[in-house]
């Protein structure tokens, strides 16, 4: 027989009324009608009190705890915060504590799993990125040692290629060190009053040859804004603008256009770098700032770079108390945008 709250309440109430009637039967001058009324009253009162205690205070809360466990199994962590309040019912408090505690631990476990996946991917990417220039330089040098050194033209050509591979390796290691230092807080931003428009003009001049090779037009807008005074680390913000503009040239279309736009707000300047290139598929946008993440791996490696540029940009912008965002439409282009605090005059 299944013990429901009603059956339990009935049995306990019957037991209490029986004891009551038995006790009263030993009292002198107690009539049968009095025993009947006392038994009926004790039975009814006991039944409803026990029924309430079991049904409301125990069974319902145990049922909620069971549902909570089911939700936790399904990783459903939507829990109305209004219910997490001081409650005199210990079962309700226990239910809420179990849910909050387990939900927190499950989220920590999920985060650790993500970090483990990220660590494995990072180690695989680092080993691959380091292996490519090392093997290339190793191949050129061994070829020279095997006899090609006697041919002056071959020697110079192979030495140049080996030097290029080692330069790429050096750039990769420097970016890894810089990124590591930023993440651990070893590199601090030395903010000062700088003209971001002037920095952008210098960057555009440095990248002019690369832009000309692809017939890409570099423009700074609006024309009437002569100065963009912001509070920033000049060296690091130069690095940000260089990376974003160079990427726009590199991954944009031939005969394209790269526009750097400044928009003045009350306390900030909004900086955006826009190209009219092929765009980035939506499934890649959430991972574009990850270390070594490449949308098109083969095409990206052909164009050079360490694969750490956007990760460094993100850390620099975050260190300035801001965030960088990316929006993109296929065949229409990509826009990177961030805010910087205005500098006090």
C-alpha positions, 0 to 999 in steps of 0.5 A, a space after each residue: 500500500 502506498 503511504 500518501 499524506 492522507 493515509 498517514 494522517 488517517 492512521 495517526 489520527 485514528 491512533 490518537 483518537 483511540 488513545 484519547 478514548 481509551 484514556 477517558 474510559 477510565 475516568 468516572 462518570 464518562 458516558 458513551 456519548 462523551 467518549 464518542 464526541 471526544 474520539 470524533 473531535 480528537 480524530 478530526 483535529 488530529 487528522 487535519 493538523 497532521 494532514 497539513 503538517 505532512 502535505 504542506 510542510 513536508 511532502 510539497 517541499 520534498 516534491 520541490 526538492 525532487 524537481 530541483 534535483 531534476 532541473 540540476 540534472 538538466 542544468 537548468 539554473 533559472 531560479 527566481 531570485 525573489 524566492 531566495 529569502 529568509 524562510 522559517 520553513 527549514 525544508 524550503 531553506 534546505 531546498 534553496 541552499 541545495 539548489 544555489 550550492 549545486 548550481 554554483 558548483 556545476 557552473 564552476 565545473 563547466 568553467 573548468 571544462 571550458 578552460 581545459 578545452 581552451 588549454 588543450 587548444 592553446 597548447 596545440 596552436 602554440 606548438 603548431 605556430 612555433 613548429 612552422 617557422 622553426 622547421 622552415 629555418 631548419 630546412 634552409 640551414 640544413 640545405 646550406 650545410 649539405 652543400 648549397 652554401 657554395 652557390 652564392 645566389 642559393 646561399 643568399 636566398 636561403 639565408 634570407 628565407 631562414 632570417 624571415 622565418 626566424 623574424 616571424 618566430 621572434 615576433 610570435 614569442 614577443 606577442 606571446 610574452 606581451 599577451 601573458 604579461 597583460 593577462 597577469 597584470 605585469 604590463 600597466 597602461 601609462 595613460 596620458 593626454 594624446 591626440 588619437 587622430 594624429 596617432 592614426 595619421 602616423 599609422 596610416 602613413 606607415 601602412 601606406 605601402 601595404 595599402 597601395 599594394 592592394 589599391 586600398 584607400 585609407 580615410 579618416 572621418 570626419 574631416 572637420 574633426 582636427 583633434 581627438 584628445 583621449 586619455 590613453 597609453 600612446 604606445 599601446 593605443 598605437 599598437 591597437 590602431 596599427 593592428 586593426 588598420 593593417 588587418 582591414 587592409 590585409 583581409 579586405 578586398 583589392 581596390 577596397 576602402 578602410 575608414 577610421 571614424 571618430 564620433 564624439 560623445 559627452 565623456 567618450 570618443 567612439 572609434 571604429 575601423 571599417 572595411 568593405 571586404 568579404 566580411 566574417 561569418 557570424 559563427 566566427 564572431 564570438 571567437 575572433 578575439 581568441 588567441 591563434 583563432 583564424 577564420 580561414 587558417 590557410 589564407 590567414 597564414 599566407 598573409 602572415 601574422 602571429 594570430 595574436 593581434 586581436 587578442 592583444 588588442 582586446 586586452 589593451 582596450 580592456 585595460 583602458 576600461 573599455 570593450 571592443 566589439 565587432 560587427 560584420 556582414 558577408 560581402 559588405 565588410 567588418 567594423 571594429 569599434 571601441 570607446 576611449 575616455 576624453 582627455 581633460 583640457 
